[in-house]
Amino acid sequence: MDRDLASLAARLRALPPSCGPVRLIAVDGHAGSGKSTFAGRLAGALGGAPVVHTDDLATHEELFAWSGRFADQILGPLSRGRAARYGVYDWVRGEFAEERELAPAPLVLVEGVGAGRRALRPYLAALLWMELASEHSWARGRLRDGPGLSTFWSGWIPAERAHFAADPSRPYADFLVHQKQVGYEVLMGPSEAP
């Protein structure tokens, strides 16, 4: 396992609970910055911690207006030490098509653009920011998604810019995550600066 990832996992395990009995850890960054891949690897380093993807909560009409659903379906139950049940949006059908259960595990990761938003920060034990410039992230995302989603990206980029202009996450990050050729480098974030 990557040494920085193992060290980060140990630090996260040592944090006090932030949402009832849960240590809620956000992985935020621009679309295409590697959040999902990193969250999956970090979940493995944490012994199989569950991961909530904000893409499951967002919709075509509400790319960033999912805070209420997150609070009602996830934060509320977890803060009381209960299992959460949340709807999972089907991006092809354009509707919430299934429901997922989330146990109040010791550590729960939430990953996605805007996961470190103002409404969630009081419930976070830590906020991690994927340190990759927006233009590089978006280029990676477009390459990943292919030409069939170019119309989506044309709408997404201005929406993401507007979201982070109104509610930036990076200044509040506890850790900045740099993807290397092999593995990750984890540095203290702006919120930890003296």
Beta strands, then each sheet from edge to edge (+ up, - down):
strand 1: 23-28
strand 2: 51-53
strand 3: 84-90
strand 4: 95-102
strand 5: 107-111
strand 6: 124-130
strand 7: 175-179
strand 8: 184-188
sheet 1: 2+ 5+ 1+ 6+ 7+ 8-
sheet 2: 3+ 4-
end
